[in-house]
Amino acid sequence: MNNNFFEELSLNQWPAIQTMHYDGWTLRFTNGYTKRANSIHPLHHSTYDLNHKIKECEHIYSHHKLNTSFKITPFSQPDHLDEMLHERGYSLIDPTSVQVVSLNNIKAPTLTNVELYEQINDDWIDHFCKMNTLSYSHKDTMKKMFLNIITKKCFLSLYHKNQIVACGLGVIERDYIGLYDIITDSKSRNQGFGEQLILNLLKWGKNNGAKYSYLAVVLNNKPALKLYSKIGYTEAYQYWYRVK
């Protein structure tokens, strides 16, 4: 498994609407929706003068009315990029843990009143936006992103007493199901629904050939870290963003 394995998965499973490849770096643009889809991913060897290259990237993102953001991992190229961005005044934000688990011994969900869609639909997006207090202005952008996911996917909603209490997205690629957009309704938290949502997604993943799962969780999200640890996820590495 190469160093950028999970980075490649996340690029594919959380696709940008527009992508530009620039001397080993991947520049992503998605109308400002999420940092991951609107940032520079310096995955591969860089050959150009670094100062010039950073300036060029800043011009490109400014042209698209976006802040210039870099997603920095332990594998970013060149090795001293993070230090150089710090010296140029880029702030470090959202340190995040990439976590993995084998599906061999994952327990079965006890709540199975779920609705699964293998293609995105407006109802799922509407419920996600409502639970996440996200502006509906992002709805069209989200829909375009999700339609660009090439591999097998599952948009799942968990019901309790005929109400949707949690929803999330699972995407399968290369034996892994990646989990995204995991959210529980604010009125239904601390009741185990988040765990049941994830276990249902992992069950679907396992039934469709996945052997492992991975996800990313911001380090200041203590409840989520506790939940993922309970399920069995362990950290593979961390990443963070440098933002102009």
Buried (B, 14 or more C-beta within 10 A) or exposed (E): EEEBBBBBBBBBBBBBBEBEEBEBBBBBBBBBBBBBBBBBBBBBEBEEEBEEBBEBBBEBBEEEEBBBBBBBBEBBBBEEBBEBBEEBEBEEEBEBBBBBBEBEEBEEBEBEBBEEBEEBEEBBBEBBBBBBEBEEEBBEBBBBBBEBBEEBBBBBBBBBEEEBBBBBBBBBBEEBBBBBBBBBBEEBBEEBBBBBBBBBBBBBBBEBEBEBBBBBBBBEEEEBBEBBBEBBBEBBBBBBBBBB
